[in-house]
Amino acid sequence: MGGDWNTSWQRISPDVVGVVSSAQLKMARESTDYMTAFLAEVDLADQPVGDVRPASLAGYSSDGYPLDGLLYGSVVAAREAAAEKGLNAPQALREGLSWLGPVVSSQIADVGRTATMLGTATRSNLTGYTRFLNPPSCQRCAVLAGRVYRYSAGFRRHPKCDCVHQPAAGVDWAKSEGFVFDPTADLSLIKDLSRAQRAAIEAGGDINQVVNARRGMSMVGEGAKRRQITTSGTSARGVFGRAEIARTGQITRGTARTQGAVSNYRLSTTTTARLTPQQIAKQARSRDELVAYLRRYSYIT
């Protein structure tokens, strides 16, 4: 990259896009070959109604647009770093490169997952896939580990996610083959659990409730009464919200809004604040009290 970043990008982008496209093509080919080998290994018939074209998946981003537009985001990231952080040109370009690395990894991995999904869809004896981790994994992936999805279901992922599709011939089949498992069996394989989250899970907490509590966290109160709460699971459909509304009979209905195809949708929630696992671990004075709090706020049954 020279001094004029737009001109420089126009010069190097064909090579950058070419390298990424080649890696995508290689991943797509490997994924289609893997499908054939996998079916032979598990003694399932391999009778696709059509063949996946690996070349059709290369050169495009996950949302179907040409790669060049997505990868240009590295130049945008460099400009923003220079403007917001006051970095000089070499430093800002390094920021752009740091942005580019995870994006490229995700685009290559997505092609592999897409090729596997297409291979699954073209074989009627495969009804879906399980999500397989490549540990150590983050907590967001761990709560989805081993779940069985329909062949047409999208693959939820985040930047640098390295989870993969594992083709499956039904839920019972996936269980019998050992593809459905408990992510809490070895917490050392989950790399970003906090001490409080780990303690809550080891005390019997549902990992989904513990991890998802992080999404709606906020702080309330002042001074010594300051507490960490979460809105996760507090709706009338949530585990805690449903139990708390039944216990207290108190409910709050939110402002009408549109949710998907539903008009005048009102979210009903409990009026009780739900403590986070971190807050519970902080204020519990014994293991028995910890367990009691976790049960009270529906992190364990």
Beta strands, then each sheet from edge to edge (+ up, - down):
strand 1: 128-132
strand 2: 148-150
strand 3: 164-168
strand 4: 217-220
strand 5: 227-230
strand 6: 252-253
strand 7: 257-259
strand 8: 262-265
strand 9: 268-269
strand 10: 274-275
sheet 1: 2+ 1- 3+
sheet 2: 4+ 5- 10+
sheet 3: 6+ 9-
sheet 4: 7+ 8-
end
